[in-house]
Amino acid sequence: MTDDTSSGNCVPIEKLLQPELVLALDGGPSSLIYTRILLALEDYVQAWGRDTNQQLSLIDNVTMIAGTSAGSFVGCYLAYERARIKDPLRRLKQCIDYTDNLFETLRPTPCEILKFLSGFVPVHSGRTLKQSLEDQYGDTKISDISDVQLCVTGLQVKEPMEWRIYSNIAPVFRSRPMAHNTALSEDETTFPSHSSGSSTFDGPSNSMKLSMVDLMLRSSAFPMMLPIHKGSLDGGMFANNPSMDALTLIIQKRMGQKLKDNPRVLPVNEGLRDVHLLSLGGQSQAFGSWFTRQLLKLPKLPWGWCKWMLNPFQPAALLDTSIVANVLATNAMAQSLLDDQFMRVAHLELRNSMVIQIMFDMLTPLPVLQSVFDQQVEDWVEGKHPNSPYMSVSFKEVTDWLHRHSHILQSEDH
């Protein structure tokens, strides 16, 4: 039997288990507020660094950005501009401007609304979104991003139907049985495909050559809102909060390595050592309207397809409930795996239907939304409402978490 430690692609465990700071970004209109939350946190961290004579940054020390749908817009922008805009505060401010304007391109015209009400076409054709993305990224490919790891989710609905994680550190991660001998190639950036067995990973040609524009259009193809893109649907169908997808990618990357000080693969309990995850997104506070919540107190509520799909007070309730449930389950699983290394900051949405919330935000003038969200974040930071109706946790709880794990904010070269 060959000794694994003689292989040229063995990696010291110290290098493999370096701290990871993951930023996980939900899909949906909550992206309009969590970009502002990120700016407030970065401003706090830099001020803290100045007070203690340290050069600290939150966003510059993120090692992986995971995004779904609108979260992929934010994540890809931050990854793409990392090498171009060195100042993280300026980068975040420009990210806010860019994503706000991108959201504006999705605002439906009266004609689009009338066509949508026919039931045969989505709200948008996707042309203006694609053009805006092409203006920003051109023909940039996911493999061109080298300063930070990217993790973008999507659901392939054309045959074979597959859950997918697109990344610049590995080929497409698919929902097929994993070959047990998966290992990183010598350059430590891609997983090789396997000729025998059914691998979890596609070959590099199927993912590393994917354009950034194509990647985001796949991840944001939300049913009824945008067309199905190349056989793919919005990643929010299974992972509106992409935290578990990011952790899956990290574990696979770490456990796929052969170690110089241990001929065996990395034990599962070591797979998430020193991995910290900041999850940002939105969350419904309750199910349905006030009237529906009263009905739910009954022992039995016999809803048929009309109530689940065509309820005017909660349109597409079945779809809505499924997406909210997968966010709640992801939060619970990530918290269980990481314990205090996990922090979730969710904007508590005022309307208890994702579809209604999206349509309300799209029909509200952008300057009004910007003013409302700016004020909400300012109130949150200043602690004006200790039991804030806007956020799942207080600003102090988040900054206390950052203080407890301050080593993740300090770059090695500082």
Phi, psi and omega in degrees: 000135181283137176284120182300332185289348179277350182292148183286346183255025175285147186232135176299140182297330179297322179287320182294324186259030174297150182304141176242134171244111184257135174249114181252125188241118180294161168276174178097176184292352177297344178300333180293332181260327184285343170295324178288325175298316178300318179298317179296320180290320178296319178298319179296314183296319179293321177296320177298319178296319179296321180292334184248014180057041176236154175259094185250149175206141174276302189292328180286344180256006172291127181263339177216136174243122177248133182218145175238132174055242178299332176295332176288329176298313181293311183297316180293323178297312181298322179290317183294320185270359184300319180278343185265323180246101187289326182283115184296327178294315178295321179299318180291321178296319178290328176296318177300313180299316183294311183290327175298315180292326177295320177298323180296327179293341180271359180292122184286144173278162176305323179295318179295322178296317180297318178296320180297320182294343176292337178089001184255345182226156176286173181300318184239150173280339181090356183294314182292325177296313180299318181296318179297320179292320179294324177297327182277315191253344182058228180257022179303135179259159180299329180289346178283346179273115185236352184276342182207149177284137178248145177219110183236134185262153175199160179237112177279121181255347172286157183293132358277139180291126186215144168279136185225141170243118177264134183211154175272000177253353179205155171299177183305128177269121188243166182269040175258161178304140186270136173289138187287342184261021180302127179216152178288147175283174189300327182282357175059026180238342182224148173270132179286150172277161185241139181281336179244147182080175180253104186281151174289340188245136170287166174291158183306326183298337183272352182226314185293339179267002179291134178283155178299321181297312180298319180302311183289326177293326176294316186285341187249011182282072185285132181306135179078341181263318182223157180293153169299131185250113178051044177077012183241147177246165177312133178297342178294348178295335177229345184208065178297329168257111188274020184301313182291330177294319177297316180294322177300316180295319179294314179299316181296320179296315183286317183283344178280349182277148170264135188258141180294328184261009180200116183291349180269167176288164182298130178299150182302320183291348176264351188298334182243021179297129177058033171260123179245138186228123174254114184253127182238136179181206181231165183202132175288144182274338181201171180262123172074184180286172177303318181297317179298319181295330175289320179296328182292347176285347178287153180298329182214138179231099188278079179273136172259191185297330181296316180292322183284333185246330187241016178296116183295337179273344175209073182299144180053045183301325182294314178297315181300313181296321180298317182291316179297319181297322181288332175292314180297318180294319179298316177304313182295319182290316180296320178297320180294321182285320188256342181056237185286354177277002179246133175226125179248125175241112183241135172280122182278110187286143187286329182256138188268031173218122181298319181297314179295320180298315179298314181294321178298315180294324181289331182269349178276132179306138183304316179301328178292314179298317180299317180295317181296312183290323176300318181291320180297317180292320178298315177297321180296314181296318183280353178067031181294331179237091182308319176258067188302132175282356185262327190237152181284335178223159180279161177300321181297322178298322180288316180292326175298321177298317178297321178295321180294335183236044188296339181297337181282352181262359184250117179289151181298329184272006180268000000 
